[in-house]
Amino acid sequence: MSGPDDVDMDRMRALWAQKLTAAAVGAELGISGDRARDIARQKGLPPKRQIISVPRKEMCMMWHAGVSRSEIAARFGVSPPYISQLASRWKLPARGAGGRPRADAVAPGPKDVPGDVPVARSVAAPPIAAKGSACEQPRNPNWPPSLDAAVRATGGRHRAVSDLAAEIGRPIAAVQARWHLIRGRT
């Protein structure tokens, strides 16, 4: 096992300061991400947050196209159970035995999904923004797109959220709740 003395710490500090995951830093140094994290902790470097981001539209397209959980998980570098968790949270159609869509869940027809992921050719991805689609952006008649844009622009910062709430005459909690609902969505 390599220790902190076996790693070029100047290079590690430079890599650690960049927006790279611990796994990417480890790969650059020829060690595992966990080992890179351990060495960073031993040397007093700040911890890296592990942010797992799965693009909703892309995952929905793959899900509707019949791509398996494990293939979707491999595409985004997460586990298959996490894909199931997201599918449930986003209210995507249930899967049948073997993790493939049930015959009644997806309309037939040839369609490709962007990316290098193999896709089942016998199913089509429905339009993402179609009315009633599980992947459509949350719509609320009380929050027009112009207000959503203003909520996103706050970046979730309390001062900006409270200023916006006062400006539009809504409770701070309502603006915060809307920000949490729409953040990260375009």
Residue frames as a rotation matrix with the C-alpha (Angstrom) as fourth column:
MET 1
0.590 0.808 0.000 0.00
0.808 -0.590 0.000 0.00
0.000 0.000 -1.000 0.00
SER 2
-0.265 -0.681 0.682 1.34
0.625 -0.660 -0.417 3.41
0.734 0.316 0.601 -0.91
GLY 3
0.106 0.226 -0.968 1.68
0.938 -0.347 0.022 5.94
-0.331 -0.910 -0.249 1.86
PRO 4
0.916 0.281 -0.288 1.77
0.216 -0.947 -0.237 9.71
-0.339 0.155 -0.928 1.84
ASP 5
0.190 -0.936 -0.296 5.55
-0.347 -0.346 0.872 9.57
-0.918 -0.063 -0.391 1.38
ASP 6
-0.439 -0.319 0.840 5.17
0.547 0.647 0.531 7.53
-0.713 0.693 -0.109 -1.85
VAL 7
0.413 0.694 0.590 3.03
0.909 -0.277 -0.312 10.23
-0.053 0.665 -0.745 -3.50
ASP 8
-0.683 -0.576 0.449 4.24
0.631 -0.775 -0.034 13.53
0.368 0.260 0.893 -4.99
MET 9
-0.160 0.667 -0.728 2.44
0.876 -0.244 -0.416 15.83
-0.455 -0.704 -0.545 -2.53
ASP 10
-0.664 -0.070 -0.744 2.95
-0.151 -0.962 0.226 18.98
-0.732 0.263 0.629 -4.60
ARG 11
-0.899 0.349 -0.264 1.18
-0.219 0.162 0.962 17.31
0.379 0.923 -0.069 -7.52
MET 12
-0.493 0.749 -0.443 -1.47
0.818 0.572 0.058 15.88
0.296 -0.334 -0.895 -5.21
ARG 13
-0.384 0.329 -0.862 -2.18
0.498 -0.712 -0.494 19.31
-0.777 -0.620 0.110 -3.68
ALA 14
-0.810 0.037 -0.585 -2.49
-0.449 -0.681 0.579 20.83
-0.377 0.731 0.568 -7.17
LEU 15
-0.785 0.539 -0.307 -4.84
0.074 0.573 0.816 18.07
0.616 0.617 -0.490 -8.34
TRP 16
-0.477 0.599 -0.643 -6.83
0.878 0.301 -0.372 18.16
-0.029 -0.742 -0.669 -5.09
ALA 17
-0.591 0.203 -0.781 -7.43
0.115 -0.937 -0.330 21.90
-0.798 -0.285 0.531 -5.50
GLN 18
-0.889 0.289 -0.356 -8.99
-0.423 -0.218 0.879 21.33
0.176 0.932 0.316 -8.93
LYS 19
0.016 0.968 0.249 -12.60
-0.936 0.102 -0.336 20.31
-0.351 -0.228 0.908 -9.43
LEU 20
-0.348 -0.189 -0.918 -11.70
-0.554 0.832 0.039 16.63
0.757 0.522 -0.394 -9.70
THR 21
0.815 0.577 0.053 -13.18
-0.418 0.522 0.743 13.72
0.401 -0.628 0.667 -7.81
ALA 22
0.308 -0.700 0.644 -11.00
-0.755 0.232 0.613 11.80
-0.579 -0.676 -0.457 -5.39
ALA 23
0.568 -0.050 0.821 -11.10
0.331 0.928 -0.172 8.90
-0.754 0.370 0.544 -7.86
ALA 24
0.913 -0.227 0.338 -9.78
0.262 -0.310 -0.914 11.16
0.312 0.923 -0.224 -10.65
VAL 25
0.540 -0.753 0.375 -7.00
-0.832 -0.544 0.106 12.47
0.125 -0.369 -0.921 -8.40
GLY 26
0.325 -0.378 0.867 -6.12
-0.398 0.777 0.488 8.90
-0.858 -0.503 0.102 -7.45
ALA 27
0.798 0.022 0.602 -6.08
0.478 0.585 -0.655 7.82
-0.367 0.811 0.456 -11.08
GLU 28
0.837 -0.510 0.199 -3.68
-0.244 -0.672 -0.699 10.65
0.490 0.536 -0.687 -11.95
LEU 29
0.200 -0.779 0.594 -1.39
-0.980 -0.175 0.100 9.57
0.026 -0.602 -0.798 -9.11
GLY 30
-0.281 -0.288 -0.915 -1.70
-0.464 0.876 -0.133 5.83
0.840 0.388 -0.380 -9.74
ILE 31
-0.999 0.054 0.007 -3.62
0.019 0.452 -0.892 5.09
-0.051 -0.891 -0.452 -6.53
SER 32
-0.353 0.936 0.005 -7.25
0.864 0.324 0.385 4.45
0.358 0.140 -0.923 -5.67
GLY 33
-0.056 0.455 0.888 -9.69
0.005 -0.890 0.456 7.23
0.998 0.030 0.047 -4.91
ASP 34
0.892 0.381 -0.243 -10.11
0.200 0.150 0.968 5.95
0.405 -0.912 0.058 -1.35
ARG 35
0.224 -0.898 -0.380 -6.34
0.971 0.172 0.166 5.99
-0.084 -0.406 0.910 -0.85
ALA 36
-0.473 -0.348 0.810 -6.15
0.517 -0.854 -0.065 9.52
0.714 0.387 0.583 -2.28
ARG 37
0.451 0.734 0.509 -8.88
-0.106 -0.521 0.847 10.58
0.886 -0.436 -0.157 0.17
ASP 38
0.819 -0.190 -0.542 -6.98
0.569 0.400 0.718 8.95
0.080 -0.896 0.436 3.08
ILE 39
-0.225 -0.973 0.050 -3.70
0.967 -0.229 -0.108 10.67
0.117 0.024 0.993 2.17
ALA 40
-0.259 0.200 0.945 -5.48
0.209 -0.944 0.257 14.01
0.943 0.264 0.202 1.77
ARG 41
0.804 0.591 0.072 -7.01
0.019 -0.147 0.989 13.62
0.595 -0.793 -0.130 5.24
GLN 42
0.542 -0.675 -0.500 -3.63
0.835 0.365 0.412 12.68
-0.096 -0.641 0.762 6.75
LYS 43
-0.503 -0.810 0.301 -1.99
0.850 -0.527 0.002 15.72
0.157 0.257 0.953 5.15
GLY 44
-0.431 0.379 -0.819 -4.76
0.478 -0.674 -0.563 18.10
-0.766 -0.634 0.110 6.23
LEU 45
-0.984 0.165 0.065 -6.26
-0.018 -0.456 0.890 18.78
0.176 0.875 0.452 2.80
PRO 46
-0.460 0.877 0.138 -9.95
-0.788 -0.331 -0.519 19.75
-0.410 -0.347 0.843 2.81
PRO 47
-0.476 0.337 0.812 -12.40
0.254 0.937 -0.240 16.90
-0.842 0.092 -0.532 2.27
LYS 48
-0.918 0.245 -0.312 -14.01
-0.375 -0.278 0.884 16.54
0.130 0.929 0.347 -1.15
ARG 49
-0.132 0.945 0.300 -17.77
-0.623 0.157 -0.766 16.27
-0.771 -0.288 0.568 -1.28
GLN 50
-0.906 -0.062 0.418 -18.98
0.237 0.745 0.623 13.31
-0.350 0.664 -0.661 -3.26
ILE 51
-0.181 0.851 -0.494 -21.64
-0.617 -0.489 -0.617 14.68
-0.766 0.193 0.613 -5.57
ILE 52
-0.724 0.073 0.686 -23.43
0.469 0.782 0.412 12.18
-0.506 0.620 -0.600 -7.72
SER 53
-0.270 0.612 -0.743 -25.23
-0.574 -0.722 -0.386 13.87
-0.773 0.323 0.547 -10.55
VAL 54
-0.623 0.202 0.756 -27.46
0.610 0.730 0.308 11.94
-0.490 0.653 -0.578 -12.91
PRO 55
-0.906 0.294 -0.305 -28.97
-0.406 -0.808 0.426 14.11
-0.121 0.510 0.852 -15.67
ARG 56
-0.326 0.873 0.362 -32.73
-0.217 0.304 -0.928 13.65
-0.920 -0.381 0.090 -15.37
LYS 57
0.435 0.558 -0.707 -33.61
-0.792 -0.136 -0.595 14.02
-0.428 0.819 0.382 -19.06
GLU 58
-0.255 -0.623 -0.740 -30.91
-0.874 0.476 -0.099 11.62
0.413 0.621 -0.666 -20.22
MET 59
-0.935 -0.068 0.348 -31.79
-0.252 0.819 -0.515 9.01
-0.250 -0.569 -0.783 -17.62
CYS 60
-0.047 0.994 0.095 -35.50
-0.376 0.070 -0.924 9.30
-0.925 -0.079 0.371 -18.43
MET 61
0.323 0.115 -0.939 -34.79
-0.946 0.024 -0.323 8.80
-0.014 0.993 0.116 -22.12
MET 62
-0.654 -0.643 -0.399 -32.69
-0.631 0.754 -0.182 5.75
0.418 0.132 -0.899 -21.37
TRP 63
-0.749 0.438 0.498 -35.32
-0.239 0.522 -0.819 4.38
-0.618 -0.732 -0.286 -18.95
HIS 64
0.277 0.937 -0.211 -38.12
-0.529 -0.035 -0.848 4.80
-0.802 0.347 0.486 -21.48
ALA 65
0.175 -0.296 -0.939 -35.93
-0.957 0.172 -0.233 3.31
0.230 0.940 -0.253 -24.22
GLY 66
0.932 0.315 -0.179 -35.61
-0.265 0.930 0.254 0.12
0.247 -0.189 0.951 -22.20
VAL 67
-0.039 -0.994 -0.100 -31.95
-0.358 0.108 -0.927 0.37
0.933 0.000 -0.361 -21.21
SER 68
0.373 0.187 -0.909 -31.30
0.596 0.702 0.389 -1.86
0.711 -0.687 0.150 -18.19
ARG 69
0.999 0.019 0.041 -30.64
-0.023 -0.570 0.821 -0.45
0.039 -0.821 -0.569 -14.71
SER 70
0.464 -0.886 0.012 -27.09
0.503 0.275 0.819 -1.78
-0.729 -0.374 0.573 -14.72
GLU 71
-0.067 -0.463 0.884 -26.36
0.980 -0.198 -0.030 -0.19
0.189 0.864 0.467 -18.13
ILE 72
0.642 0.344 0.686 -27.77
0.234 -0.939 0.251 3.15
0.730 0.000 -0.683 -16.95
ALA 73
0.947 -0.298 -0.116 -25.79
0.073 -0.151 0.986 2.88
-0.311 -0.942 -0.122 -13.71
ALA 74
0.163 -0.937 0.309 -22.57
0.848 0.293 0.441 2.14
-0.504 0.191 0.842 -15.60
ARG 75
0.192 -0.023 0.981 -23.19
0.786 -0.594 -0.168 5.15
0.587 0.804 -0.097 -17.89
PHE 76
0.608 0.156 0.779 -23.40
-0.160 -0.936 0.313 7.56
0.778 -0.315 -0.544 -14.94
GLY 77
-0.427 -0.895 -0.131 -20.95
-0.077 0.181 -0.980 5.83
0.901 -0.409 -0.147 -12.57
VAL 78
-0.290 0.411 0.864 -23.52
-0.955 -0.175 -0.238 4.96
0.053 -0.895 0.443 -9.90
SER 79
-0.920 -0.030 0.391 -25.04
-0.129 0.965 -0.230 1.75
-0.371 -0.262 -0.891 -8.56
PRO 80
-0.708 0.704 -0.064 -28.14
0.208 0.294 0.933 0.06
0.675 0.647 -0.354 -10.03
PRO 81
-0.163 0.703 -0.692 -30.06
0.986 0.137 -0.093 0.47
0.029 -0.698 -0.716 -6.74
TYR 82
-0.568 -0.070 -0.820 -29.44
0.255 -0.962 -0.094 4.24
-0.782 -0.263 0.565 -6.96
ILE 83
-0.951 0.272 -0.145 -30.97
-0.216 -0.255 0.942 4.19
0.219 0.928 0.302 -10.46
SER 84
-0.389 0.847 -0.362 -34.02
0.697 0.527 0.486 2.41
0.603 -0.063 -0.796 -9.02
GLN 85
-0.284 0.211 -0.935 -34.22
0.811 -0.468 -0.352 5.04
-0.512 -0.858 -0.038 -6.28
LEU 86
-0.829 -0.066 -0.556 -34.19
-0.167 -0.919 0.358 7.85
-0.534 0.389 0.750 -8.84
ALA 87
-0.826 0.555 -0.097 -36.75
0.061 0.260 0.964 6.08
0.560 0.790 -0.249 -11.04
SER 88
-0.200 0.762 -0.616 -39.07
0.952 0.300 0.063 5.78
0.233 -0.574 -0.785 -8.05
ARG 89
-0.393 -0.033 -0.919 -38.49
0.525 -0.828 -0.195 9.41
-0.755 -0.559 0.343 -7.00
TRP 90
-0.831 0.011 -0.556 -39.14
-0.401 -0.705 0.585 10.62
-0.386 0.709 0.590 -10.55
LYS 91
0.027 0.937 0.348 -42.20
-0.351 0.335 -0.874 8.34
-0.936 -0.099 0.338 -10.86
LEU 92
-0.513 -0.262 -0.817 -40.93
-0.858 0.170 0.484 6.52
0.012 0.950 -0.312 -13.92
PRO 93
0.500 0.784 -0.367 -42.95
-0.773 0.596 0.219 3.47
0.390 0.174 0.904 -15.09
ALA 94
0.388 -0.289 0.875 -42.34
-0.613 0.629 0.479 0.26
-0.689 -0.722 0.066 -13.18
ARG 95
-0.346 -0.598 -0.723 -40.09
-0.917 0.379 0.126 -2.38
0.198 0.706 -0.680 -14.68
GLY 96
0.775 0.586 -0.237 -41.03
-0.558 0.810 0.180 -6.01
0.297 -0.007 0.955 -15.23
ALA 97
0.803 -0.485 0.346 -38.97
0.153 0.729 0.667 -9.09
-0.576 -0.482 0.660 -14.48
GLY 98
0.252 -0.818 0.517 -35.34
0.963 0.265 -0.050 -8.72
-0.096 0.511 0.854 -15.51
GLY 99
-0.218 -0.363 -0.906 -35.39
0.470 -0.853 0.228 -4.94
-0.855 -0.376 0.356 -15.10
ARG 100
-0.932 -0.026 0.361 -36.79
0.348 -0.339 0.874 -4.26
0.099 0.941 0.325 -18.58
PRO 101
-0.690 0.724 -0.016 -39.95
-0.701 -0.673 -0.237 -2.21
-0.183 -0.153 0.971 -19.14
ARG 102
-0.356 0.692 0.628 -43.25
0.240 0.717 -0.654 -4.05
-0.903 -0.081 -0.421 -19.03
ALA 103
-0.645 0.121 0.755 -44.94
0.764 0.129 0.632 -4.39
-0.021 0.984 -0.175 -22.43
ASP 104
0.371 0.900 0.229 -47.70
0.878 -0.420 0.230 -1.98
0.303 0.115 -0.946 -21.38
ALA 105
0.410 -0.250 -0.877 -45.29
0.595 -0.656 0.465 0.62
-0.691 -0.713 -0.120 -19.96
VAL 106
-0.365 -0.648 -0.669 -43.54
-0.206 -0.644 0.737 1.75
-0.908 0.406 0.101 -23.16
ALA 107
0.719 0.634 -0.285 -44.79
-0.371 0.004 -0.928 2.26
-0.588 0.773 0.238 -26.71
PRO 108
0.256 -0.642 0.722 -43.02
0.641 0.673 0.370 0.20
-0.724 0.368 0.584 -29.41
GLY 109
0.987 0.018 0.161 -40.97
0.144 -0.558 -0.817 1.80
0.075 0.829 -0.554 -32.19
PRO 110
0.247 -0.969 -0.027 -37.27
0.934 0.245 -0.260 2.25
0.258 0.038 0.965 -33.10
LYS 111
0.882 -0.065 0.467 -35.50
-0.139 -0.982 0.126 5.10
0.451 -0.176 -0.875 -31.38
ASP 112
0.034 -0.931 -0.363 -31.93
0.657 0.294 -0.694 5.73
0.753 -0.215 0.622 -30.19
VAL 113
0.909 0.099 -0.406 -30.80
0.394 -0.522 0.756 7.31
-0.137 -0.847 -0.513 -26.98
PRO 114
0.676 -0.711 0.193 -27.90
-0.438 -0.597 -0.672 9.82
0.593 0.370 -0.715 -27.14
GLY 115
0.300 -0.668 0.681 -24.59
-0.866 0.109 0.489 8.49
-0.401 -0.736 -0.545 -25.89
ASP 116
-0.392 -0.567 -0.724 -22.63
-0.793 0.607 -0.046 5.29
0.466 0.557 -0.688 -26.34
VAL 117
-0.556 0.249 0.793 -25.07
-0.554 0.600 -0.577 3.10
-0.619 -0.760 -0.195 -24.43
PRO 118
-0.956 0.258 -0.138 -26.56
0.059 0.634 0.771 0.08
0.286 0.729 -0.622 -26.21
VAL 119
-0.539 0.835 0.112 -30.35
-0.734 -0.400 -0.549 0.36
-0.413 -0.378 0.828 -26.44
ALA 120
-0.437 0.537 0.722 -33.19
0.460 0.823 -0.334 -2.06
-0.773 0.186 -0.606 -27.01
ARG 121
-0.996 -0.029 -0.079 -34.40
-0.054 -0.495 0.867 -1.32
-0.064 0.869 0.491 -30.56
SER 122
-0.561 0.828 -0.003 -38.01
0.631 0.430 0.646 -2.39
0.536 0.360 -0.764 -29.98
VAL 123
0.263 0.668 -0.697 -39.01
0.941 -0.337 0.032 0.46
-0.214 -0.664 -0.717 -27.69
ALA 124
-0.019 -0.201 0.979 -39.28
0.548 -0.821 -0.158 4.21
0.836 0.534 0.126 -28.17
ALA 125
-0.705 -0.203 -0.680 -38.52
0.682 -0.457 -0.571 7.00
-0.195 -0.866 0.461 -25.76
PRO 126
0.402 0.887 0.227 -41.60
0.911 -0.412 -0.005 9.21
0.089 0.209 -0.974 -25.41
PRO 127
0.069 -0.373 0.925 -41.07
0.238 -0.895 -0.378 12.95
0.969 0.246 0.027 -25.70
ILE 128
-0.642 -0.437 -0.631 -39.58
0.681 0.054 -0.730 14.16
0.353 -0.898 0.263 -22.42
ALA 129
-0.973 0.214 -0.088 -41.71
-0.145 -0.859 -0.490 17.30
-0.181 -0.464 0.867 -22.12
ALA 130
-0.560 0.817 -0.134 -44.97
0.111 0.235 0.966 15.60
0.821 0.526 -0.222 -23.13
LYS 131
-0.121 0.625 0.771 -47.95
-0.866 -0.446 0.226 16.45
0.485 -0.640 0.596 -20.94
GLY 132
0.798 0.502 0.334 -48.14
-0.601 0.623 0.500 13.96
0.043 -0.600 0.799 -18.08
SER 133
0.402 -0.727 -0.557 -44.66
0.025 0.616 -0.787 12.54
0.915 0.302 0.266 -18.70
ALA 134
0.825 -0.140 -0.547 -42.90
0.564 0.261 0.783 11.39
0.033 -0.955 0.295 -15.55
CYS 135
-0.140 -0.988 -0.064 -39.86
0.975 -0.149 0.166 13.34
-0.174 -0.039 0.984 -16.73
GLU 136
0.241 0.240 0.940 -41.53
0.556 -0.828 0.069 16.66
0.795 0.506 -0.333 -17.42
GLN 137
-0.797 -0.568 0.205 -40.38
0.216 -0.585 -0.782 19.64
0.564 -0.579 0.589 -15.40
PRO 138
-0.431 0.670 -0.605 -42.51
0.862 0.107 -0.495 20.47
-0.267 -0.735 -0.623 -12.37
ARG 139
-0.627 0.329 0.706 -45.19
0.241 -0.780 0.578 22.92
0.740 0.533 0.410 -13.45
ASN 140
-0.377 0.538 -0.753 -47.21
0.861 -0.096 -0.500 25.04
-0.342 -0.837 -0.427 -11.08
PRO 141
0.209 0.515 0.831 -49.67
0.808 -0.570 0.150 27.66
0.551 0.640 -0.535 -12.26
ASN 142
0.953 0.145 -0.266 -48.69
0.288 -0.712 0.640 29.82
-0.097 -0.687 -0.721 -9.28
TRP 143
0.185 -0.958 -0.219 -45.03
0.015 -0.220 0.975 29.78
-0.983 -0.184 -0.026 -10.36
PRO 144
0.984 0.150 -0.096 -44.67
-0.086 -0.075 -0.994 30.97
-0.156 0.986 -0.061 -13.97
PRO 145
0.565 -0.812 0.150 -41.35
0.792 0.481 -0.376 30.31
0.233 0.331 0.914 -15.73
SER 146
0.227 -0.494 0.839 -40.24
0.006 -0.861 -0.509 33.91
0.974 0.120 -0.192 -15.14
LEU 147
0.644 0.026 0.764 -40.55
-0.742 -0.219 0.633 33.40
0.184 -0.975 -0.122 -11.37
ASP 148
0.929 -0.345 0.135 -38.77
0.299 0.914 0.275 30.04
-0.219 -0.215 0.952 -11.63
ALA 149
0.368 -0.825 0.428 -35.90
0.574 -0.160 -0.803 31.80
0.731 0.542 0.415 -13.39
ALA 150
0.249 -0.232 0.940 -35.74
-0.548 -0.834 -0.061 34.36
0.799 -0.500 -0.335 -10.57
VAL 151
0.879 0.091 0.469 -35.82
-0.451 0.482 0.751 31.57
-0.157 -0.872 0.464 -7.95
ARG 152
0.761 -0.641 0.103 -32.97
0.641 0.718 -0.272 29.73
0.100 0.273 0.957 -9.75
ALA 153
0.307 -0.657 0.689 -30.98
0.187 -0.668 -0.720 32.96
0.933 0.350 -0.083 -9.93
THR 154
0.727 -0.022 0.686 -30.91
-0.632 -0.412 0.656 33.14
0.268 -0.911 -0.313 -6.11
GLY 155
-0.160 -0.817 -0.554 -28.70
-0.414 0.566 -0.713 30.05
0.896 0.115 -0.429 -6.07
GLY 156
0.388 0.415 -0.823 -30.47
0.507 0.650 0.566 29.08
0.770 -0.637 0.042 -2.84
ARG 157
-0.734 -0.677 -0.061 -28.59
0.453 -0.420 -0.787 31.75
0.507 -0.605 0.614 -0.87
HIS 158
-0.198 0.728 -0.657 -30.75
0.968 0.040 -0.248 32.81
-0.154 -0.685 -0.712 2.06
ARG 159
-0.488 -0.021 -0.873 -30.26
0.180 -0.981 -0.077 36.54
-0.854 -0.195 0.482 1.56
ALA 160
-0.934 0.109 -0.339 -31.19
-0.356 -0.279 0.892 36.35
0.003 0.954 0.300 -2.12
VAL 161
-0.612 0.749 -0.253 -34.16
0.608 0.651 0.455 34.07
0.506 0.125 -0.854 -1.38
SER 162
-0.191 0.555 -0.809 -35.48
0.856 -0.310 -0.414 36.41
-0.481 -0.772 -0.416 1.33
ASP 163
-0.684 -0.084 -0.725 -35.05
-0.169 -0.948 0.270 39.46
-0.710 0.307 0.634 -0.94
LEU 164
-0.911 0.363 -0.195 -36.93
-0.129 0.198 0.972 37.71
0.391 0.911 -0.133 -3.74
ALA 165
-0.443 0.774 -0.452 -39.69
0.872 0.488 -0.019 36.60
0.206 -0.403 -0.892 -1.34
ALA 166
-0.289 0.301 -0.909 -40.16
0.466 -0.785 -0.408 40.21
-0.836 -0.541 0.086 -0.20
GLU 167
-0.842 -0.121 -0.525 -40.11
-0.341 -0.635 0.693 41.45
-0.417 0.763 0.494 -3.80
ILE 168
-0.761 0.557 -0.332 -42.81
-0.131 0.369 0.920 39.03
0.635 0.744 -0.208 -5.03
GLY 169
-0.259 0.690 0.676 -44.83
-0.933 -0.359 0.009 39.07
0.249 -0.629 0.737 -1.78
ARG 170
0.554 0.378 -0.742 -44.51
-0.221 0.926 0.307 35.37
0.803 -0.006 0.596 -0.93
PRO 171
0.892 -0.233 0.388 -43.32
-0.360 0.154 0.920 33.66
-0.274 -0.960 0.054 2.24
ILE 172
-0.017 -0.987 -0.161 -39.60
-0.995 0.001 0.102 32.85
-0.100 0.161 -0.982 2.38
ALA 173
-0.343 -0.087 0.935 -40.45
-0.319 0.947 -0.029 29.19
-0.883 -0.308 -0.353 3.04
ALA 174
0.698 0.655 0.288 -42.46
0.086 0.323 -0.943 29.02
-0.710 0.683 0.169 -0.21
VAL 175
0.721 -0.507 -0.471 -39.57
-0.681 -0.395 -0.617 30.44
0.127 0.766 -0.630 -2.25
GLN 176
-0.310 -0.852 0.421 -37.10
-0.892 0.414 0.182 28.08
-0.330 -0.319 -0.888 -0.53
ALA 177
0.025 0.402 0.915 -39.37
-0.071 0.914 -0.400 25.10
-0.997 -0.055 0.051 -1.18
ARG 178
0.938 0.334 -0.095 -39.67
-0.094 -0.020 -0.995 26.06
-0.335 0.942 0.013 -4.86
TRP 179
0.308 -0.903 -0.299 -35.90
-0.948 -0.264 -0.179 26.45
0.082 0.339 -0.937 -5.15
HIS 180
-0.422 -0.470 0.776 -35.33
-0.596 0.788 0.153 22.97
-0.683 -0.398 -0.612 -3.73
LEU 181
0.396 0.681 0.616 -37.88
0.086 0.641 -0.763 21.56
-0.914 0.355 0.195 -6.17
ILE 182
0.990 0.124 0.063 -36.43
0.078 -0.125 -0.989 23.13
-0.115 0.984 -0.134 -9.33
ARG 183
0.394 -0.906 -0.153 -32.70
-0.734 -0.410 0.541 23.44
-0.554 -0.101 -0.827 -8.58
GLY 184
-0.509 -0.740 0.439 -30.45
-0.251 0.616 0.747 21.73
-0.824 0.270 -0.499 -11.05
ARG 185
0.021 0.577 0.817 -33.21
0.794 0.487 -0.364 21.56
-0.608 0.655 -0.448 -13.68
THR 186
-0.888 -0.347 -0.300 -33.15
0.091 -0.774 0.627 23.61
-0.450 0.530 0.719 -16.83
